[in-house]
């Protein structure tokens, strides 16, 4: 499933000055995360916006907003915006700002093990503790 690359570039432009932004492939499209939380994304040509449960019903009444039912069940707090709803840069800015505003109100997610710097606080494993000379002795050769 492909997504609209042009829309992705437009979103990158809107998020250019926003700190702590990352991108992740999700739902067959791309998601833009702020502090580890998905704020906006793209599935095919639809914009996904995380609005939160408090704003959900109000946002659904807006023109071009639709229930996000990617799995066949509504995902409360997330909406799809049809292409007509983000045609102008001002419209896209408004939707992206809505998603970013919600996720910046959430506490930052701890980073996953995949993104940790190599100097983390875990002790090295036994395998990592073996020195070059120890490995050579095990093989019966000298270094």
C-alpha positions as CSV (number, residue, x, y, z in Angstrom):
1,X,0.0,0.0,0.0
2,X,1.6,3.3,-1.1
3,X,1.1,6.7,0.4
4,X,1.2,10.2,-1.0
5,X,4.9,11.3,-1.0
6,X,4.0,14.8,-1.9
7,X,1.8,15.1,1.2
8,X,4.7,13.7,3.3
9,X,7.0,16.5,2.0
10,X,4.4,19.1,2.8
11,X,4.1,17.7,6.4
12,X,7.9,17.7,6.8
13,X,7.8,21.4,5.8
14,X,5.2,22.1,8.5
15,X,7.1,20.2,11.1
16,X,10.5,21.6,10.1
17,X,10.9,23.7,13.3
18,X,9.2,21.2,15.7
19,X,11.6,19.5,18.0
20,X,11.7,15.8,18.8
21,X,10.1,14.7,15.4
22,X,10.7,11.3,13.9
23,X,9.1,9.3,11.1
24,X,8.1,5.7,11.2
25,X,6.5,3.4,8.6
26,X,3.1,2.4,9.9
27,X,-0.3,1.2,8.5
28,X,1.3,0.9,5.1
29,X,2.1,4.6,5.1
30,X,4.2,6.9,7.2
31,X,3.6,8.4,10.7
32,X,5.2,11.5,12.1
33,X,5.9,11.2,15.8
34,X,6.6,13.9,18.3
35,X,8.3,12.8,21.6
36,X,7.5,9.2,20.5
37,X,3.7,9.7,20.0
38,X,2.1,9.6,16.6
39,X,0.6,13.1,15.9
40,X,-0.1,12.8,12.1
41,X,0.4,10.3,9.4
42,X,-0.6,9.3,5.9
43,X,-2.4,6.2,4.7
44,X,-2.8,6.2,0.9
45,X,-4.0,9.8,0.2
46,X,-5.7,10.3,3.6
47,X,-4.2,12.4,6.4
48,X,-4.4,10.7,9.8
49,X,-4.6,13.1,12.8
50,X,-4.5,12.2,16.4
51,X,-6.9,14.6,18.1
52,X,-7.4,12.8,21.5
53,X,-10.5,11.4,23.0
54,X,-11.7,14.8,24.4
55,X,-11.8,16.5,20.9
56,X,-12.8,13.4,18.9
57,X,-16.5,14.0,18.6
58,X,-16.2,17.7,17.9
59,X,-13.5,17.1,15.2
60,X,-15.6,14.4,13.5
61,X,-18.3,17.0,12.9
62,X,-15.8,19.0,10.8
63,X,-16.1,18.9,7.0
64,X,-13.7,16.3,5.5
65,X,-13.0,14.6,8.8
66,X,-13.9,10.9,9.0
67,X,-13.7,8.2,11.6
68,X,-10.4,6.3,11.5
69,X,-11.4,2.7,11.1
70,X,-8.2,1.2,9.8
71,X,-8.8,-2.1,11.5
72,X,-12.5,-2.2,10.8
73,X,-13.2,-0.7,14.3
74,X,-13.1,3.0,15.0
75,X,-9.9,4.2,16.7
76,X,-11.2,6.8,19.1
77,X,-9.0,9.9,19.2
78,X,-7.8,9.5,15.6
79,X,-9.5,10.8,12.5
80,X,-8.9,10.6,8.7
81,X,-8.9,13.8,6.8
82,X,-9.9,13.5,3.1
83,X,-7.7,15.2,0.5
84,X,-10.1,18.1,0.1
85,X,-9.6,18.9,3.7
86,X,-5.9,19.7,3.4
87,X,-5.6,21.1,-0.1
88,X,-4.3,24.5,1.0
89,X,-1.2,24.9,3.1
90,X,-3.2,26.7,5.7
91,X,-5.6,23.7,6.0
92,X,-2.7,21.3,6.3
93,X,-1.0,23.5,8.9
94,X,-4.2,23.6,11.0
95,X,-4.6,19.8,10.9
96,X,-0.9,19.1,11.7
97,X,-1.0,21.7,14.5
98,X,-4.0,20.0,16.0
99,X,-2.2,16.6,16.0
100,X,1.0,18.0,17.4
101,X,-0.8,20.0,20.1
102,X,-2.4,16.9,21.4
103,X,0.7,14.7,21.4
104,X,2.9,17.4,23.0
105,X,0.5,17.4,25.9
106,X,1.4,13.7,26.6
107,X,4.5,12.6,28.5
108,X,7.4,11.7,26.3
109,X,7.7,7.9,25.6
110,X,10.9,6.3,26.8
111,X,13.1,5.3,23.9
112,X,13.1,1.8,22.8
113,X,16.2,-0.4,23.0
114,X,16.7,-0.1,19.3
115,X,17.3,3.7,19.6
116,X,19.5,3.7,22.7
117,X,23.0,5.1,22.4
118,X,25.7,2.6,22.7
119,X,26.9,4.0,26.1
120,X,23.8,2.8,27.9
121,X,23.9,1.8,31.6
122,X,23.5,-1.9,31.1
123,X,26.6,-4.0,31.9
124,X,28.2,-5.7,29.0
125,X,27.3,-9.3,28.3
126,X,29.8,-12.1,29.0
127,X,30.3,-12.3,25.2
128,X,31.3,-8.7,25.1
129,X,33.7,-9.0,28.0
130,X,36.0,-11.4,26.2
131,X,39.1,-9.6,25.1
132,X,41.0,-10.4,21.9
133,X,43.7,-12.3,23.8
134,X,41.1,-14.4,25.6
135,X,39.5,-15.4,22.3
136,X,42.9,-16.3,20.9
137,X,43.7,-18.5,23.9
138,X,40.4,-20.3,23.5
139,X,41.2,-21.1,19.9
140,X,44.7,-22.2,20.8
141,X,46.5,-19.4,19.0
142,X,48.5,-16.4,20.2
143,X,47.8,-12.8,19.5
